[in-house]
Amino acid sequence: MALMAILPAHITPDRWLAQIFASQVAMRGGVVKRKIRDVERLVGRDAFVSAAARRGFQVVENHRYFVIFCNGQPIRRVR
């Protein structure tokens, strides 16, 4: 399945990524969650993880979601 064939006409992978990382939550250093299937369909896993890493953000995967910590602070698993 070709990636571009399934993208909505009004969005590009670069625009989608820019919208996530320009959101108010991300700009405040918060946490953003996206479904893995949407990330893979719209931009691809590698491009998404690379875009987060370039910004110094950390990404974790849990069940059907990517959780993006939009700051450089350490992540500590409590339980």
Long-range contacts (C-beta under 8 A, 24 or more apart in sequence): 3-41, 3-44, 6-41, 7-41, 7-42, 11-42, 13-42, 13-43, 13-44, 13-47, 16-42, 16-43, 17-43, 17-47, 17-48, 17-51, 20-68, 21-51, 21-52, 21-55, 21-57, 21-70, 25-70, 26-68, 26-70, 27-70, 28-70, 29-70, 29-71, 29-73, 30-70, 30-71, 31-67, 31-68, 31-69, 31-70, 32-67, 32-68, 32-70, 33-65, 33-66, 33-67, 33-68, 34-65, 34-66, 34-68, 35-64, 35-65, 35-66, 36-61, 36-64, 36-65, 36-66, 37-64, 39-66
